[in-house]
Amino acid sequence: MKNRINMILLAAGNSRRFGSNKLLTEYNGKLLYQYTFDIVAKVSQWLTNNKVDYSIYTVSQYKEILIQAEKNNYAAIENHKPEQGIAYSIKLGIESHSDFTQNTAALTPYEREKYLFFVCDQPLLRSESVIDLISVYLNSDKSMGCLSYKNRMGNPCIFDDECIPDLLKLKGDKGGKKIILQNQSNTLTVQVEDEKELFDVDDIADFKKLHEFGRKNSPTK
């Protein structure tokens, strides 16, 4: 067995602060979640070119997103309990992986599966930054990693499968960053070029900021 990247797209939030489904809100001609789908397509091509196995899972409560995931040949995982927060989506994504196991003690680092978590409200993220994170992480001895800007850590986050027990213990709106903050000595960080890449949309004010940033920050380069 060799390194395998399990990409899990988290798209099940209730958007309480936004007031409507932010993921189906249009920004610069695309629905918000589609930016993450486009990044994953480019990352997938890079993984294929570099002979790294991968799988893609989309966790959502929204039919529109799940239908598009299936069209993209991503595994579509319906979240029937979005009120339980992002932690429940993380659990669904991990447990949907057919080779999921918590018994990793006998595996070498090269044999360990990796879990790369994306949020779907981060439209200024660049695929190049994600590829840099994966490339550096696969050549490190760290159990987890994330993108960052100076001292600010952000998404996506990647974890070795030895982190699965801790990921499955998460509750409510606490995501993988909680584990990273508790284990910074075992975390690899890769710097992004622009802090705006880590910007995620939580409310209407954030959405207005996107338009202020302008098209020059488009992640589709």
C-alpha positions as CSV (number, residue, x, y, z in Angstrom):
1,M,0.0,0.0,0.0
2,K,1.2,3.6,-0.6
3,N,0.1,7.0,0.4
4,R,-3.5,7.7,-0.3
5,I,-5.3,11.1,0.0
6,N,-8.9,11.0,1.0
7,M,-10.3,14.4,0.2
8,I,-13.4,15.3,2.3
9,L,-15.5,18.3,1.2
10,L,-17.5,19.7,4.1
11,A,-20.6,21.3,2.8
12,A,-23.4,20.7,5.3
13,G,-23.5,23.8,7.4
14,N,-26.8,25.5,8.3
15,S,-25.5,29.0,7.5
16,R,-27.2,30.4,10.5
17,R,-25.2,33.7,10.5
18,F,-25.7,34.1,6.8
19,G,-29.5,33.9,6.9
20,S,-29.8,31.6,3.8
21,N,-27.8,28.9,2.1
22,K,-24.5,30.6,1.5
23,L,-23.1,27.7,-0.4
24,L,-25.7,28.2,-3.1
25,T,-25.1,32.0,-3.3
26,E,-23.4,33.2,-6.4
27,Y,-20.1,35.0,-6.4
28,N,-18.5,36.2,-9.7
29,G,-20.7,33.9,-11.7
30,K,-20.3,30.7,-9.7
31,L,-22.0,29.3,-6.7
32,L,-19.8,29.5,-3.6
33,Y,-19.3,25.8,-3.2
34,Q,-18.2,25.3,-6.8
35,Y,-14.9,27.1,-6.1
36,T,-13.9,24.3,-3.9
37,F,-15.1,21.7,-6.4
38,D,-12.9,23.4,-9.1
39,I,-9.9,23.3,-6.8
40,V,-10.4,19.7,-6.0
41,A,-10.5,18.9,-9.7
42,K,-7.1,20.5,-10.2
43,V,-5.7,18.9,-7.1
44,S,-7.0,15.5,-8.4
45,Q,-5.2,16.0,-11.7
46,W,-1.9,16.8,-9.9
47,L,-2.3,13.6,-7.7
48,T,-2.9,11.5,-10.8
49,N,0.1,13.0,-12.5
50,N,2.2,12.2,-9.5
51,K,0.8,8.7,-9.0
52,V,-0.8,9.4,-5.7
53,D,-4.0,7.5,-5.0
54,Y,-7.0,9.5,-3.9
55,S,-10.7,9.4,-3.2
56,I,-13.2,12.3,-2.9
57,Y,-16.2,12.5,-0.5
58,T,-18.7,15.3,-0.3
59,V,-20.7,15.6,2.9
60,S,-23.8,17.8,2.6
61,Q,-27.4,18.2,3.6
62,Y,-28.2,19.9,0.3
63,K,-29.5,17.9,-2.6
64,E,-28.1,20.4,-5.2
65,I,-24.6,19.9,-3.9
66,L,-24.9,16.1,-3.6
67,I,-26.2,15.9,-7.2
68,Q,-23.3,17.9,-8.5
69,A,-20.9,15.8,-6.4
70,E,-22.2,12.6,-8.1
71,K,-21.9,14.2,-11.5
72,N,-18.2,14.9,-10.7
73,N,-17.9,11.2,-9.6
74,Y,-17.4,12.2,-6.0
75,A,-18.9,10.0,-3.3
76,A,-22.0,11.9,-2.1
77,I,-22.7,11.5,1.6
78,E,-26.0,13.0,2.9
79,N,-25.8,14.6,6.3
80,H,-29.2,14.1,8.0
81,K,-28.0,15.8,11.3
82,P,-26.4,19.1,10.2
83,E,-27.4,20.6,13.6
84,Q,-24.7,18.5,15.2
85,G,-22.1,20.7,13.6
86,I,-19.0,20.3,11.5
87,A,-17.7,17.5,13.8
88,Y,-20.5,15.2,12.6
89,S,-19.7,15.9,8.9
90,I,-16.1,15.0,9.6
91,K,-17.2,11.7,11.2
92,L,-19.4,10.9,8.2
93,G,-16.6,11.6,5.8
94,I,-14.1,9.4,7.6
95,E,-16.5,6.5,8.2
96,S,-17.7,6.6,4.6
97,H,-14.2,5.6,3.4
98,S,-14.3,1.9,2.6
99,D,-10.8,1.2,4.1
100,F,-11.5,3.2,7.3
101,T,-9.8,1.7,10.3
102,Q,-8.7,2.9,13.7
103,N,-6.0,0.2,13.9
104,T,-3.0,2.0,12.4
105,A,-0.2,1.1,14.9
106,A,1.4,-1.5,12.6
107,L,1.5,0.8,9.5
108,T,4.6,2.7,8.4
109,P,4.2,6.4,7.5
110,Y,4.2,5.5,3.8
111,E,1.3,3.1,4.3
112,R,-0.8,5.5,6.3
113,E,-3.9,7.0,4.8
114,K,-4.2,10.8,4.7
115,Y,-7.4,12.8,5.2
116,L,-7.6,16.2,3.6
117,F,-10.5,18.4,4.7
118,F,-11.9,21.3,2.7
119,V,-14.6,23.8,3.7
120,C,-16.7,24.9,0.8
121,D,-17.0,28.6,1.7
122,Q,-13.4,29.6,0.9
123,P,-13.6,31.0,-2.7
124,L,-10.2,32.8,-2.8
125,L,-8.2,29.7,-2.1
126,R,-5.7,28.7,-4.8
127,S,-5.2,25.2,-6.0
128,E,-1.5,25.8,-6.1
129,S,-1.5,26.4,-2.3
130,V,-3.3,23.1,-1.7
131,I,-0.9,21.2,-3.9
132,D,2.0,22.8,-2.0
133,L,0.5,21.7,1.2
134,I,0.1,18.1,0.0
135,S,3.6,17.9,-1.5
136,V,5.4,19.2,1.5
137,Y,3.3,17.2,3.9
138,L,3.9,13.9,2.1
139,N,7.6,14.4,2.5
140,S,7.5,15.3,6.2
141,D,7.3,13.3,9.4
142,K,4.4,15.4,10.8
143,S,1.0,13.8,11.6
144,M,-1.0,16.8,10.5
145,G,-0.7,20.0,8.5
146,C,-2.6,23.1,7.3
147,L,-2.2,26.2,5.3
148,S,-1.4,29.4,7.2
149,Y,-0.6,33.0,6.8
150,K,2.1,34.2,9.3
151,N,0.7,32.9,12.6
152,R,-2.9,32.4,11.4
153,M,-3.7,28.8,10.6
154,G,-6.5,28.0,8.2
155,N,-8.0,25.5,5.8
156,P,-7.6,23.0,4.3
157,C,-6.2,20.7,7.0
158,I,-4.6,17.3,6.4
159,F,-4.3,14.5,8.9
160,D,-2.5,11.2,9.1
161,D,-4.9,8.3,9.9
162,E,-3.3,8.0,13.4
163,C,-5.3,11.2,14.1
164,I,-8.6,9.4,13.4
165,P,-9.5,8.7,17.0
166,D,-9.1,12.4,17.9
167,L,-11.1,13.5,14.9
168,L,-13.9,11.2,15.8
169,K,-14.1,12.6,19.3
170,L,-14.8,16.1,18.0
171,K,-18.2,17.6,18.9
172,G,-20.4,20.3,17.6
173,D,-18.8,23.1,15.7
174,K,-15.2,22.2,16.6
175,G,-13.3,21.1,13.5
176,G,-9.9,19.7,12.9
177,K,-8.2,22.9,13.7
178,K,-8.9,22.2,17.4
179,I,-6.6,19.1,17.2
180,I,-4.0,21.1,15.3
181,L,-3.9,23.8,18.0
182,Q,-3.4,21.1,20.6
183,N,-0.5,19.5,18.7
184,Q,1.4,22.3,17.1
185,S,4.7,20.6,17.5
186,N,3.5,17.8,15.3
187,T,1.9,20.1,12.7
188,L,3.3,21.2,9.4
189,T,2.2,24.6,8.1
190,V,2.6,25.9,4.6
191,Q,2.4,29.6,4.0
192,V,0.0,31.1,1.5
193,E,0.9,34.1,-0.7
194,D,-2.1,36.2,0.3
195,E,-4.0,36.1,3.6
196,K,-7.2,36.4,1.6
197,E,-6.8,32.8,0.5
198,L,-7.8,31.7,4.0
199,F,-10.9,34.0,4.0
200,D,-14.1,32.1,4.6
201,V,-17.7,33.4,4.4
202,D,-19.7,33.2,7.6
203,D,-22.2,36.1,7.2
204,I,-23.5,38.7,4.8
205,A,-20.7,41.1,5.9
206,D,-18.1,38.6,4.8
207,F,-19.8,38.1,1.5
208,K,-19.7,41.9,0.9
209,K,-15.9,41.8,1.6
210,L,-15.5,39.3,-1.2
211,H,-16.7,41.9,-3.7
212,E,-14.4,44.5,-2.2
213,F,-11.4,42.2,-2.7
214,G,-12.2,42.2,-6.5
215,R,-11.7,39.8,-9.3
216,K,-7.9,40.0,-9.1
217,N,-8.1,37.5,-6.3
218,S,-9.8,34.8,-8.4
219,P,-8.6,31.3,-7.4
220,T,-9.1,29.9,-10.8
221,K,-5.6,30.8,-12.1
